[in-house]
Amino acid sequence: MNRKLKEIGRMAGCPVKLTFYVSRHGWASIAQSQRIPLPVISEALGHDSENTTRIYLALLDTSVVDRANSKVIRSVCKQETRHV
């Protein structure tokens, strides 16, 4: 399966090597960001429990860290332009 996914990704010009793992995580992340109901995501992922899905999605949620990184980078860039 991974071999076929990599081939599809290459044909589509995808910058990331597609694997089952990447596809599954990507689907779950997009579904969550599109506000797909938790029971639907849970069923699609084949989880027996919605709690498992909650944990899985929490591990994928990097938005808080992403926002913090953006703030730090903006701050550093502002400081560098002041010193130039």
PDB file with one MODEL, atoms N, CA, C and O in Angstrom:
MODEL        1
ATOM      1  N   MET A   1       0.822  -1.182   0.000  1.00  0.00           N
ATOM      2  CA  MET A   1       0.000   0.000   0.000  1.00  0.00           C
ATOM      3  C   MET A   1       0.876   1.260   0.000  1.00  0.00           C
ATOM      4  O   MET A   1       0.616   2.190  -0.763  1.00  0.00           O
ATOM      5  N   ASN A   2       1.903   1.296   0.845  1.00  0.00           N
ATOM      6  CA  ASN A   2       2.769   2.475   0.897  1.00  0.00           C
ATOM      7  C   ASN A   2       3.444   2.742  -0.443  1.00  0.00           C
ATOM      8  O   ASN A   2       3.619   3.896  -0.835  1.00  0.00           O
ATOM      9  N   ARG A   3       3.817   1.691  -1.135  1.00  0.00           N
ATOM     10  CA  ARG A   3       4.460   1.853  -2.445  1.00  0.00           C
ATOM     11  C   ARG A   3       3.512   2.559  -3.418  1.00  0.00           C
ATOM     12  O   ARG A   3       3.920   3.461  -4.149  1.00  0.00           O
ATOM     13  N   LYS A   4       2.260   2.144  -3.417  1.00  0.00           N
ATOM     14  CA  LYS A   4       1.262   2.763  -4.301  1.00  0.00           C
ATOM     15  C   LYS A   4       1.006   4.215  -3.901  1.00  0.00           C
ATOM     16  O   LYS A   4       0.889   5.086  -4.763  1.00  0.00           O
ATOM     17  N   LEU A   5       0.920   4.476  -2.609  1.00  0.00           N
ATOM     18  CA  LEU A   5       0.699   5.847  -2.145  1.00  0.00           C
ATOM     19  C   LEU A   5       1.860   6.752  -2.540  1.00  0.00           C
ATOM     20  O   LEU A   5       1.648   7.889  -2.961  1.00  0.00           O
ATOM     21  N   LYS A   6       3.082   6.254  -2.407  1.00  0.00           N
ATOM     22  CA  LYS A   6       4.250   7.046  -2.812  1.00  0.00           C
ATOM     23  C   LYS A   6       4.202   7.350  -4.299  1.00  0.00           C
ATOM     24  O   LYS A   6       4.534   8.455  -4.728  1.00  0.00           O
ATOM     25  N   GLU A   7       3.788   6.366  -5.080  1.00  0.00           N
ATOM     26  CA  GLU A   7       3.686   6.561  -6.530  1.00  0.00           C
ATOM     27  C   GLU A   7       2.615   7.607  -6.862  1.00  0.00           C
ATOM     28  O   GLU A   7       2.828   8.469  -7.715  1.00  0.00           O
ATOM     29  N   ILE A   8       1.481   7.527  -6.194  1.00  0.00           N
ATOM     30  CA  ILE A   8       0.412   8.510  -6.404  1.00  0.00           C
ATOM     31  C   ILE A   8       0.895   9.902  -6.017  1.00  0.00           C
ATOM     32  O   ILE A   8       0.656  10.867  -6.742  1.00  0.00           O
ATOM     33  N   GLY A   9       1.567  10.007  -4.885  1.00  0.00           N
ATOM     34  CA  GLY A   9       2.100  11.291  -4.441  1.00  0.00           C
ATOM     35  C   GLY A   9       3.093  11.868  -5.424  1.00  0.00           C
ATOM     36  O   GLY A   9       3.073  13.066  -5.707  1.00  0.00           O
ATOM     37  N   ARG A  10       3.957  11.022  -5.945  1.00  0.00           N
ATOM     38  CA  ARG A  10       4.948  11.469  -6.929  1.00  0.00           C
ATOM     39  C   ARG A  10       4.250  11.970  -8.185  1.00  0.00           C
ATOM     40  O   ARG A  10       4.611  13.018  -8.721  1.00  0.00           O
ATOM     41  N   MET A  11       3.261  11.232  -8.653  1.00  0.00           N
ATOM     42  CA  MET A  11       2.526  11.622  -9.860  1.00  0.00           C
ATOM     43  C   MET A  11       1.772  12.937  -9.655  1.00  0.00           C
ATOM     44  O   MET A  11       1.619  13.724 -10.589  1.00  0.00           O
ATOM     45  N   ALA A  12       1.307  13.166  -8.437  1.00  0.00           N
ATOM     46  CA  ALA A  12       0.559  14.389  -8.132  1.00  0.00           C
ATOM     47  C   ALA A  12       1.481  15.559  -7.807  1.00  0.00           C
ATOM     48  O   ALA A  12       1.019  16.686  -7.624  1.00  0.00           O
ATOM     49  N   GLY A  13       2.781  15.295  -7.736  1.00  0.00           N
ATOM     50  CA  GLY A  13       3.729  16.360  -7.409  1.00  0.00           C
ATOM     51  C   GLY A  13       3.704  16.752  -5.944  1.00  0.00           C
ATOM     52  O   GLY A  13       4.055  17.875  -5.585  1.00  0.00           O
ATOM     53  N   CYS A  14       3.290  15.829  -5.109  1.00  0.00           N
ATOM     54  CA  CYS A  14       3.212  16.091  -3.672  1.00  0.00           C
ATOM     55  C   CYS A  14       4.625  16.185  -3.090  1.00  0.00           C
ATOM     56  O   CYS A  14       5.448  15.301  -3.329  1.00  0.00           O
ATOM     57  N   PRO A  15       4.919  17.251  -2.324  1.00  0.00           N
ATOM     58  CA  PRO A  15       6.264  17.408  -1.778  1.00  0.00           C
ATOM     59  C   PRO A  15       6.589  16.436  -0.644  1.00  0.00           C
ATOM     60  O   PRO A  15       7.752  16.285  -0.270  1.00  0.00           O
ATOM     61  N   VAL A  16       5.574  15.783  -0.101  1.00  0.00           N
ATOM     62  CA  VAL A  16       5.756  14.837   1.006  1.00  0.00           C
ATOM     63  C   VAL A  16       5.542  13.431   0.461  1.00  0.00           C
ATOM     64  O   VAL A  16       4.616  13.193  -0.314  1.00  0.00           O
ATOM     65  N   LYS A  17       6.404  12.499   0.869  1.00  0.00           N
ATOM     66  CA  LYS A  17       6.200  11.105   0.458  1.00  0.00           C
ATOM     67  C   LYS A  17       4.966  10.571   1.165  1.00  0.00           C
ATOM     68  O   LYS A  17       4.924  10.488   2.393  1.00  0.00           O
ATOM     69  N   LEU A  18       3.971  10.212   0.382  1.00  0.00           N
ATOM     70  CA  LEU A  18       2.744   9.698   0.968  1.00  0.00           C
ATOM     71  C   LEU A  18       2.954   8.281   1.483  1.00  0.00           C
ATOM     72  O   LEU A  18       3.532   7.430   0.807  1.00  0.00           O
ATOM     73  N   THR A  19       2.475   8.055   2.681  1.00  0.00           N
ATOM     74  CA  THR A  19       2.452   6.726   3.278  1.00  0.00           C
ATOM     75  C   THR A  19       1.087   6.567   3.927  1.00  0.00           C
ATOM     76  O   THR A  19       0.330   7.531   4.035  1.00  0.00           O
ATOM     77  N   PHE A  20       0.774   5.366   4.356  1.00  0.00           N
ATOM     78  CA  PHE A  20      -0.487   5.151   5.060  1.00  0.00           C
ATOM     79  C   PHE A  20      -0.542   6.050   6.291  1.00  0.00           C
ATOM     80  O   PHE A  20      -1.572   6.662   6.574  1.00  0.00           O
ATOM     81  N   TYR A  21       0.560   6.128   7.017  1.00  0.00           N
ATOM     82  CA  TYR A  21       0.655   6.947   8.230  1.00  0.00           C
ATOM     83  C   TYR A  21       0.381   8.415   7.914  1.00  0.00           C
ATOM     84  O   TYR A  21      -0.438   9.046   8.582  1.00  0.00           O
ATOM     85  N   VAL A  22       1.053   8.962   6.910  1.00  0.00           N
ATOM     86  CA  VAL A  22       0.881  10.370   6.534  1.00  0.00           C
ATOM     87  C   VAL A  22      -0.547  10.619   6.062  1.00  0.00           C
ATOM     88  O   VAL A  22      -1.154  11.624   6.433  1.00  0.00           O
ATOM     89  N   SER A  23      -1.084   9.725   5.259  1.00  0.00           N
ATOM     90  CA  SER A  23      -2.446   9.887   4.747  1.00  0.00           C
ATOM     91  C   SER A  23      -3.470   9.870   5.872  1.00  0.00           C
ATOM     92  O   SER A  23      -4.390  10.687   5.899  1.00  0.00           O
ATOM     93  N   ARG A  24      -3.306   8.945   6.790  1.00  0.00           N
ATOM     94  CA  ARG A  24      -4.238   8.828   7.919  1.00  0.00           C
ATOM     95  C   ARG A  24      -4.199  10.078   8.788  1.00  0.00           C
ATOM     96  O   ARG A  24      -5.243  10.627   9.140  1.00  0.00           O
ATOM     97  N   HIS A  25      -3.000  10.525   9.131  1.00  0.00           N
ATOM     98  CA  HIS A  25      -2.865  11.719   9.959  1.00  0.00           C
ATOM     99  C   HIS A  25      -3.364  12.957   9.224  1.00  0.00           C
ATOM    100  O   HIS A  25      -4.023  13.816   9.810  1.00  0.00           O
ATOM    101  N   GLY A  26      -3.044  13.039   7.944  1.00  0.00           N
ATOM    102  CA  GLY A  26      -3.512  14.174   7.153  1.00  0.00           C
ATOM    103  C   GLY A  26      -5.028  14.229   7.100  1.00  0.00           C
ATOM    104  O   GLY A  26      -5.624  15.291   7.275  1.00  0.00           O
ATOM    105  N   TRP A  27      -5.647  13.089   6.859  1.00  0.00           N
ATOM    106  CA  TRP A  27      -7.103  13.039   6.794  1.00  0.00           C
ATOM    107  C   TRP A  27      -7.706  13.463   8.130  1.00  0.00           C
ATOM    108  O   TRP A  27      -8.636  14.269   8.164  1.00  0.00           O
ATOM    109  N   ALA A  28      -7.185  12.928   9.220  1.00  0.00           N
ATOM    110  CA  ALA A  28      -7.722  13.254  10.544  1.00  0.00           C
ATOM    111  C   ALA A  28      -7.563  14.741  10.852  1.00  0.00           C
ATOM    112  O   ALA A  28      -8.479  15.362  11.391  1.00  0.00           O
ATOM    113  N   SER A  29      -6.420  15.312  10.519  1.00  0.00           N
ATOM    114  CA  SER A  29      -6.178  16.737  10.774  1.00  0.00           C
ATOM    115  C   SER A  29      -7.127  17.610   9.971  1.00  0.00           C
ATOM    116  O   SER A  29      -7.705  18.562  10.495  1.00  0.00           O
ATOM    117  N   ILE A  30      -7.283  17.279   8.700  1.00  0.00           N
ATOM    118  CA  ILE A  30      -8.176  18.068   7.844  1.00  0.00           C
ATOM    119  C   ILE A  30      -9.619  17.915   8.303  1.00  0.00           C
ATOM    120  O   ILE A  30     -10.359  18.897   8.358  1.00  0.00           O
ATOM    121  N   ALA A  31     -10.022  16.705   8.631  1.00  0.00           N
ATOM    122  CA  ALA A  31     -11.389  16.477   9.109  1.00  0.00           C
ATOM    123  C   ALA A  31     -11.657  17.301  10.365  1.00  0.00           C
ATOM    124  O   ALA A  31     -12.720  17.908  10.494  1.00  0.00           O
ATOM    125  N   GLN A  32     -10.711  17.324  11.277  1.00  0.00           N
ATOM    126  CA  GLN A  32     -10.881  18.099  12.506  1.00  0.00           C
ATOM    127  C   GLN A  32     -10.966  19.591  12.188  1.00  0.00           C
ATOM    128  O   GLN A  32     -11.818  20.290  12.734  1.00  0.00           O
ATOM    129  N   SER A  33     -10.095  20.081  11.314  1.00  0.00           N
ATOM    130  CA  SER A  33     -10.100  21.511  10.992  1.00  0.00           C
ATOM    131  C   SER A  33     -11.371  21.918  10.250  1.00  0.00           C
ATOM    132  O   SER A  33     -11.773  23.081  10.299  1.00  0.00           O
ATOM    133  N   GLN A  34     -12.004  20.966   9.565  1.00  0.00           N
ATOM    134  CA  GLN A  34     -13.260  21.239   8.864  1.00  0.00           C
ATOM    135  C   GLN A  34     -14.473  20.985   9.761  1.00  0.00           C
ATOM    136  O   GLN A  34     -15.617  21.003   9.305  1.00  0.00           O
ATOM    137  N   ARG A  35     -14.200  20.752  11.024  1.00  0.00           N
ATOM    138  CA  ARG A  35     -15.238  20.538  12.034  1.00  0.00           C
ATOM    139  C   ARG A  35     -16.159  19.343  11.727  1.00  0.00           C
ATOM    140  O   ARG A  35     -17.361  19.377  11.988  1.00  0.00           O
ATOM    141  N   ILE A  36     -15.558  18.301  11.169  1.00  0.00           N
ATOM    142  CA  ILE A  36     -16.290  17.043  10.989  1.00  0.00           C
ATOM    143  C   ILE A  36     -16.579  16.513  12.394  1.00  0.00           C
ATOM    144  O   ILE A  36     -15.684  16.518  13.238  1.00  0.00           O
ATOM    145  N   PRO A  37     -17.793  16.059  12.664  1.00  0.00           N
ATOM    146  CA  PRO A  37     -18.124  15.578  14.011  1.00  0.00           C
ATOM    147  C   PRO A  37     -17.200  14.437  14.463  1.00  0.00           C
ATOM    148  O   PRO A  37     -16.819  13.571  13.676  1.00  0.00           O
ATOM    149  N   LEU A  38     -16.861  14.469  15.735  1.00  0.00           N
ATOM    150  CA  LEU A  38     -15.969  13.467  16.317  1.00  0.00           C
ATOM    151  C   LEU A  38     -16.418  12.032  16.037  1.00  0.00           C
ATOM    152  O   LEU A  38     -15.579  11.200  15.691  1.00  0.00           O
ATOM    153  N   PRO A  39     -17.716  11.708  16.172  1.00  0.00           N
ATOM    154  CA  PRO A  39     -18.119  10.323  15.894  1.00  0.00           C
ATOM    155  C   PRO A  39     -17.808   9.888  14.455  1.00  0.00           C
ATOM    156  O   PRO A  39     -17.497   8.722  14.211  1.00  0.00           O
ATOM    157  N   VAL A  40     -17.892  10.814  13.517  1.00  0.00           N
ATOM    158  CA  VAL A  40     -17.599  10.489  12.117  1.00  0.00           C
ATOM    159  C   VAL A  40     -16.107  10.230  11.941  1.00  0.00           C
ATOM    160  O   VAL A  40     -15.710   9.266  11.287  1.00  0.00           O
ATOM    161  N   ILE A  41     -15.281  11.098  12.529  1.00  0.00           N
ATOM    162  CA  ILE A  41     -13.825  10.916  12.451  1.00  0.00           C
ATOM    163  C   ILE A  41     -13.436   9.597  13.103  1.00  0.00           C
ATOM    164  O   ILE A  41     -12.633   8.837  12.561  1.00  0.00           O
ATOM    165  N   SER A  42     -14.011   9.335  14.267  1.00  0.00           N
ATOM    166  CA  SER A  42     -13.711   8.110  15.003  1.00  0.00           C
ATOM    167  C   SER A  42     -14.047   6.873  14.174  1.00  0.00           C
ATOM    168  O   SER A  42     -13.264   5.925  14.108  1.00  0.00           O
ATOM    169  N   GLU A  43     -15.211   6.894  13.550  1.00  0.00           N
ATOM    170  CA  GLU A  43     -15.614   5.752  12.721  1.00  0.00           C
ATOM    171  C   GLU A  43     -14.697   5.606  11.507  1.00  0.00           C
ATOM    172  O   GLU A  43     -14.300   4.497  11.152  1.00  0.00           O
ATOM    173  N   ALA A  44     -14.368   6.722  10.879  1.00  0.00           N
ATOM    174  CA  ALA A  44     -13.509   6.675   9.691  1.00  0.00           C
ATOM    175  C   ALA A  44     -12.124   6.130  10.014  1.00  0.00           C
ATOM    176  O   ALA A  44     -11.516   5.439   9.197  1.00  0.00           O
ATOM    177  N   LEU A  45     -11.632   6.439  11.202  1.00  0.00           N
ATOM    178  CA  LEU A  45     -10.317   5.955  11.608  1.00  0.00           C
ATOM    179  C   LEU A  45     -10.361   4.527  12.145  1.00  0.00           C
ATOM    180  O   LEU A  45      -9.321   3.906  12.362  1.00  0.00           O
ATOM    181  N   GLY A  46     -11.570   4.011  12.357  1.00  0.00           N
ATOM    182  CA  GLY A  46     -11.709   2.646  12.847  1.00  0.00           C
ATOM    183  C   GLY A  46     -11.465   2.508  14.336  1.00  0.00           C
ATOM    184  O   GLY A  46     -11.134   1.426  14.822  1.00  0.00           O
ATOM    185  N   HIS A  47     -11.630   3.618  15.069  1.00  0.00           N
ATOM    186  CA  HIS A  47     -11.435   3.559  16.517  1.00  0.00           C
ATOM    187  C   HIS A  47     -12.663   2.955  17.188  1.00  0.00           C
ATOM    188  O   HIS A  47     -13.794   3.210  16.774  1.00  0.00           O
ATOM    189  N   ASP A  48     -12.438   2.158  18.220  1.00  0.00           N
ATOM    190  CA  ASP A  48     -13.534   1.567  18.984  1.00  0.00           C
ATOM    191  C   ASP A  48     -14.165   2.576  19.928  1.00  0.00           C
ATOM    192  O   ASP A  48     -15.317   2.429  20.337  1.00  0.00           O
ATOM    193  N   SER A  49     -13.401   3.597  20.267  1.00  0.00           N
ATOM    194  CA  SER A  49     -13.853   4.569  21.256  1.00  0.00           C
ATOM    195  C   SER A  49     -13.587   5.987  20.764  1.00  0.00           C
ATOM    196  O   SER A  49     -12.540   6.265  20.179  1.00  0.00           O
ATOM    197  N   GLU A  50     -14.546   6.879  21.005  1.00  0.00           N
ATOM    198  CA  GLU A  50     -14.332   8.287  20.669  1.00  0.00           C
ATOM    199  C   GLU A  50     -13.222   8.884  21.528  1.00  0.00           C
ATOM    200  O   GLU A  50     -12.572   9.848  21.124  1.00  0.00           O
ATOM    201  N   ASN A  51     -13.005   8.314  22.711  1.00  0.00           N
ATOM    202  CA  ASN A  51     -11.919   8.793  23.564  1.00  0.00           C
ATOM    203  C   ASN A  51     -10.567   8.554  22.889  1.00  0.00           C
ATOM    204  O   ASN A  51      -9.672   9.395  22.971  1.00  0.00           O
ATOM    205  N   THR A  52     -10.423   7.419  22.230  1.00  0.00           N
ATOM    206  CA  THR A  52      -9.192   7.141  21.474  1.00  0.00           C
ATOM    207  C   THR A  52      -8.996   8.209  20.407  1.00  0.00           C
ATOM    208  O   THR A  52      -7.882   8.688  20.197  1.00  0.00           O
ATOM    209  N   THR A  53     -10.076   8.576  19.737  1.00  0.00           N
ATOM    210  CA  THR A  53     -10.000   9.596  18.691  1.00  0.00           C
ATOM    211  C   THR A  53      -9.622  10.946  19.285  1.00  0.00           C
ATOM    212  O   THR A  53      -8.823  11.678  18.700  1.00  0.00           O
ATOM    213  N   ARG A  54     -10.187  11.282  20.439  1.00  0.00           N
ATOM    214  CA  ARG A  54      -9.828  12.548  21.110  1.00  0.00           C
ATOM    215  C   ARG A  54      -8.325  12.601  21.394  1.00  0.00           C
ATOM    216  O   ARG A  54      -7.673  13.613  21.139  1.00  0.00           O
ATOM    217  N   ILE A  55      -7.792  11.516  21.916  1.00  0.00           N
ATOM    218  CA  ILE A  55      -6.354  11.452  22.220  1.00  0.00           C
ATOM    219  C   ILE A  55      -5.551  11.569  20.927  1.00  0.00           C
ATOM    220  O   ILE A  55      -4.574  12.315  20.865  1.00  0.00           O
ATOM    221  N   TYR A  56      -5.957  10.847  19.916  1.00  0.00           N
ATOM    222  CA  TYR A  56      -5.282  10.858  18.614  1.00  0.00           C
ATOM    223  C   TYR A  56      -5.262  12.275  18.040  1.00  0.00           C
ATOM    224  O   TYR A  56      -4.219  12.746  17.586  1.00  0.00           O
ATOM    225  N   LEU A  57      -6.407  12.952  18.060  1.00  0.00           N
ATOM    226  CA  LEU A  57      -6.490  14.308  17.516  1.00  0.00           C
ATOM    227  C   LEU A  57      -5.689  15.293  18.358  1.00  0.00           C
ATOM    228  O   LEU A  57      -5.096  16.225  17.815  1.00  0.00           O
ATOM    229  N   ALA A  58      -5.664  15.105  19.660  1.00  0.00           N
ATOM    230  CA  ALA A  58      -4.880  15.998  20.525  1.00  0.00           C
ATOM    231  C   ALA A  58      -3.398  15.886  20.194  1.00  0.00           C
ATOM    232  O   ALA A  58      -2.675  16.881  20.223  1.00  0.00           O
ATOM    233  N   LEU A  59      -2.951  14.686  19.882  1.00  0.00           N
ATOM    234  CA  LEU A  59      -1.547  14.499  19.515  1.00  0.00           C
ATOM    235  C   LEU A  59      -1.224  15.168  18.183  1.00  0.00           C
ATOM    236  O   LEU A  59      -0.087  15.577  17.950  1.00  0.00           O
ATOM    237  N   LEU A  60      -2.222  15.278  17.313  1.00  0.00           N
ATOM    238  CA  LEU A  60      -2.016  15.893  16.005  1.00  0.00           C
ATOM    239  C   LEU A  60      -2.112  17.411  16.054  1.00  0.00           C
ATOM    240  O   LEU A  60      -1.614  18.092  15.158  1.00  0.00           O
ATOM    241  N   ASP A  61      -2.750  17.949  17.095  1.00  0.00           N
ATOM    242  CA  ASP A  61      -3.002  19.390  17.147  1.00  0.00           C
ATOM    243  C   ASP A  61      -1.738  20.141  17.528  1.00  0.00           C
ATOM    244  O   ASP A  61      -1.366  20.213  18.699  1.00  0.00           O
ATOM    245  N   THR A  62      -1.097  20.689  16.533  1.00  0.00           N
ATOM    246  CA  THR A  62       0.119  21.476  16.762  1.00  0.00           C
ATOM    247  C   THR A  62      -0.159  22.968  16.629  1.00  0.00           C
ATOM    248  O   THR A  62       0.774  23.771  16.633  1.00  0.00           O
ATOM    249  N   SER A  63      -1.432  23.350  16.511  1.00  0.00           N
ATOM    250  CA  SER A  63      -1.754  24.750  16.248  1.00  0.00           C
ATOM    251  C   SER A  63      -1.282  25.676  17.361  1.00  0.00           C
ATOM    252  O   SER A  63      -0.849  26.793  17.078  1.00  0.00           O
ATOM    253  N   VAL A  64      -1.352  25.249  18.605  1.00  0.00           N
ATOM    254  CA  VAL A  64      -0.906  26.095  19.715  1.00  0.00           C
ATOM    255  C   VAL A  64       0.598  26.333  19.611  1.00  0.00           C
ATOM    256  O   VAL A  64       1.063  27.464  19.752  1.00  0.00           O
ATOM    257  N   VAL A  65       1.344  25.282  19.369  1.00  0.00           N
ATOM    258  CA  VAL A  65       2.795  25.406  19.221  1.00  0.00           C
ATOM    259  C   VAL A  65       3.125  26.212  17.968  1.00  0.00           C
ATOM    260  O   VAL A  65       4.046  27.029  17.982  1.00  0.00           O
ATOM    261  N   ASP A  66       2.385  25.990  16.892  1.00  0.00           N
ATOM    262  CA  ASP A  66       2.613  26.749  15.659  1.00  0.00           C
ATOM    263  C   ASP A  66       2.427  28.244  15.895  1.00  0.00           C
ATOM    264  O   ASP A  66       3.232  29.053  15.432  1.00  0.00           O
ATOM    265  N   ARG A  67       1.373  28.609  16.610  1.00  0.00           N
ATOM    266  CA  ARG A  67       1.132  30.035  16.899  1.00  0.00           C
ATOM    267  C   ARG A  67       2.246  30.602  17.767  1.00  0.00           C
ATOM    268  O   ARG A  67       2.697  31.725  17.538  1.00  0.00           O
ATOM    269  N   ALA A  68       2.691  29.848  18.752  1.00  0.00           N
ATOM    270  CA  ALA A  68       3.786  30.309  19.614  1.00  0.00           C
ATOM    271  C   ALA A  68       5.058  30.497  18.799  1.00  0.00           C
ATOM    272  O   ALA A  68       5.758  31.496  18.964  1.00  0.00           O
ATOM    273  N   ASN A  69       5.361  29.550  17.926  1.00  0.00           N
ATOM    274  CA  ASN A  69       6.549  29.676  17.075  1.00  0.00           C
ATOM    275  C   ASN A  69       6.464  30.907  16.184  1.00  0.00           C
ATOM    276  O   ASN A  69       7.456  31.613  16.004  1.00  0.00           O
ATOM    277  N   SER A  70       5.297  31.168  15.629  1.00  0.00           N
ATOM    278  CA  SER A  70       5.118  32.348  14.778  1.00  0.00           C
ATOM    279  C   SER A  70       5.371  33.631  15.551  1.00  0.00           C
ATOM    280  O   SER A  70       6.014  34.548  15.039  1.00  0.00           O
ATOM    281  N   LYS A  71       4.873  33.706  16.776  1.00  0.00           N
ATOM    282  CA  LYS A  71       5.088  34.896  17.606  1.00  0.00           C
ATOM    283  C   LYS A  71       6.572  35.099  17.898  1.00  0.00           C
ATOM    284  O   LYS A  71       7.081  36.217  17.816  1.00  0.00           O
ATOM    285  N   VAL A  72       7.253  34.024  18.235  1.00  0.00           N
ATOM    286  CA  VAL A  72       8.686  34.122  18.535  1.00  0.00           C
ATOM    287  C   VAL A  72       9.453  34.569  17.290  1.00  0.00           C
ATOM    288  O   VAL A  72      10.315  35.444  17.372  1.00  0.00           O
ATOM    289  N   ILE A  73       9.146  33.980  16.157  1.00  0.00           N
ATOM    290  CA  ILE A  73       9.839  34.349  14.915  1.00  0.00           C
ATOM    291  C   ILE A  73       9.584  35.807  14.569  1.00  0.00           C
ATOM    292  O   ILE A  73      10.512  36.526  14.197  1.00  0.00           O
ATOM    293  N   ARG A  74       8.332  36.257  14.686  1.00  0.00           N
ATOM    294  CA  ARG A  74       8.031  37.669  14.403  1.00  0.00           C
ATOM    295  C   ARG A  74       8.802  38.584  15.336  1.00  0.00           C
ATOM    296  O   ARG A  74       9.314  39.620  14.912  1.00  0.00           O
ATOM    297  N   SER A  75       8.887  38.209  16.598  1.00  0.00           N
ATOM    298  CA  SER A  75       9.613  39.016  17.577  1.00  0.00           C
ATOM    299  C   SER A  75      11.092  39.099  17.227  1.00  0.00           C
ATOM    300  O   SER A  75      11.690  40.174  17.282  1.00  0.00           O
ATOM    301  N   VAL A  76      11.675  37.972  16.870  1.00  0.00           N
ATOM    302  CA  VAL A  76      13.092  37.946  16.501  1.00  0.00           C
ATOM    303  C   VAL A  76      13.323  38.803  15.259  1.00  0.00           C
ATOM    304  O   VAL A  76      14.281  39.574  15.203  1.00  0.00           O
ATOM    305  N   CYS A  77      12.458  38.673  14.278  1.00  0.00           N
ATOM    306  CA  CYS A  77      12.611  39.453  13.039  1.00  0.00           C
ATOM    307  C   CYS A  77      12.493  40.949  13.316  1.00  0.00           C
ATOM    308  O   CYS A  77      13.227  41.741  12.726  1.00  0.00           O
ATOM    309  N   LYS A  78      11.591  41.342  14.194  1.00  0.00           N
ATOM    310  CA  LYS A  78      11.441  42.761  14.540  1.00  0.00           C
ATOM    311  C   LYS A  78      12.704  43.271  15.217  1.00  0.00           C
ATOM    312  O   LYS A  78      13.163  44.379  14.936  1.00  0.00           O
ATOM    313  N   GLN A  79      13.264  42.461  16.109  1.00  0.00           N
ATOM    314  CA  GLN A  79      14.476  42.880  16.815  1.00  0.00           C
ATOM    315  C   GLN A  79      15.650  43.002  15.854  1.00  0.00           C
ATOM    316  O   GLN A  79      16.468  43.912  15.991  1.00  0.00           O
ATOM    317  N   GLU A  80      15.741  42.096  14.883  1.00  0.00           N
ATOM    318  CA  GLU A  80      16.845  42.145  13.925  1.00  0.00           C
ATOM    319  C   GLU A  80      16.753  43.384  13.042  1.00  0.00           C
ATOM    320  O   GLU A  80      17.779  43.974  12.705  1.00  0.00           O
ATOM    321  N   THR A  81      15.541  43.790  12.662  1.00  0.00           N
ATOM    322  CA  THR A  81      15.411  44.970  11.802  1.00  0.00           C
ATOM    323  C   THR A  81      15.723  46.244  12.575  1.00  0.00           C
ATOM    324  O   THR A  81      16.131  47.239  11.974  1.00  0.00           O
ATOM    325  N   ARG A  82      15.543  46.238  13.873  1.00  0.00           N
ATOM    326  CA  ARG A  82      15.875  47.411  14.694  1.00  0.00           C
ATOM    327  C   ARG A  82      17.381  47.596  14.801  1.00  0.00           C
ATOM    328  O   ARG A  82      17.870  48.717  14.940  1.00  0.00           O
ATOM    329  N   HIS A  83      18.110  46.491  14.736  1.00  0.00           N
ATOM    330  CA  HIS A  83      19.564  46.548  14.896  1.00  0.00           C
ATOM    331  C   HIS A  83      20.283  46.811  13.579  1.00  0.00           C
ATOM    332  O   HIS A  83      21.502  46.983  13.562  1.00  0.00           O
ATOM    333  N   VAL A  84      19.558  46.842  12.500  1.00  0.00           N
ATOM    334  CA  VAL A  84      20.187  47.048  11.182  1.00  0.00           C
ATOM    335  C   VAL A  84      20.287  48.515  10.868  1.00  0.00           C
ATOM    336  O   VAL A  84      20.787  48.886   9.806  1.00  0.00           O
TER     337      VAL A  84
ENDMDL
END
